[in-house]
Amino acid sequence: MSAVQLEIPEETLISLKTDIESFARDLKLLGAIKLFELGRLSSGRAAQLAGISRVEFLLLLGRYGVSPFQMTEEELRQDVLNA
């Protein structure tokens, strides 16, 4: 497994009223959600990055305004026609 090191100003943690461990977990989750939203990671890989199950990841997406369905309107239309 690879590691990334970030410098986080103490003021940021104070402003967020959080500690470094909680901030790191949140950052991993938010990064995973954004990469999924952009179509760069599948839901399974994004869940793995966030350190949670795929089901838990999919359930959390709504809290952040991200749809678990990553199909375009045209892809959805074709999927319905092929059903």
N, C-alpha and C positions, 0 to 999 in steps of 0.2 A: 504494500500500500504506500502511496506517496503522501507527502505532507506539504502543506503550504503555510508559510509563516506570515502573519500580518501584524503591522503595528497599529494598535488601536489607542487613540488618545484617552487618557483617564477621564477627561471631561465628557467624552462620548458615552462612556459607561455610566457616569453620574447622571447625565441628561436622560438616559434611557432607564435609569433606576434598575440596573442589572449588574450581574457579575460577569466575568470573562467567560466562564463555562456556559452560562445561559446564552450569552451573546454569540458564542461560537456555534451552539446548536441552532439558534435562530438563523444565523447567517448561512449555515449549510442547508437548512430547510428552504429559506427564501431563494437561495441560489438554485437549488434543485427545481423549485417551482418555476422560476423564470426560464431556466433551460428547457423544461418541459413545455412551457407556454410558447417558446420560440421554435419548438419542434426539433431542438438539438438533442434531447434525450427522450427515450421512451418512458412511460410511467414506471416501469420496473426498474430501470437504471436510475431514474430520478429518486425513487424511493430508496434505492440502495445508497445513493449519495447522501440522502437525508438521514440514513440510519434507521428507517422505519419500514414497516411492511407496505406492500403495494396497496392493499386495501385501505390502510390508514392514510397513506399519501393521497389516494383518490378522494377520500372523505374530507381531507383538509383543503383540497383545492377550492371548494366553494367559499371557504372563509376568506380567501384571498382574491376572490372574483375571477377565478380561472376555471374554464370549463374542462371537464375530463375528456370531452370529445374534441379531437384534433382534426376533424375532417372539414374540408372546405364545403361550401354549399353545393358545388358541382360534384364533388366526390360523394356527398350524401345522396344527391339526386341519382347518380349512377348506381349507388349501392341499393337504393330502393327499387330502381328499374330492374336490377339483376336479381332481386329477391324472388 
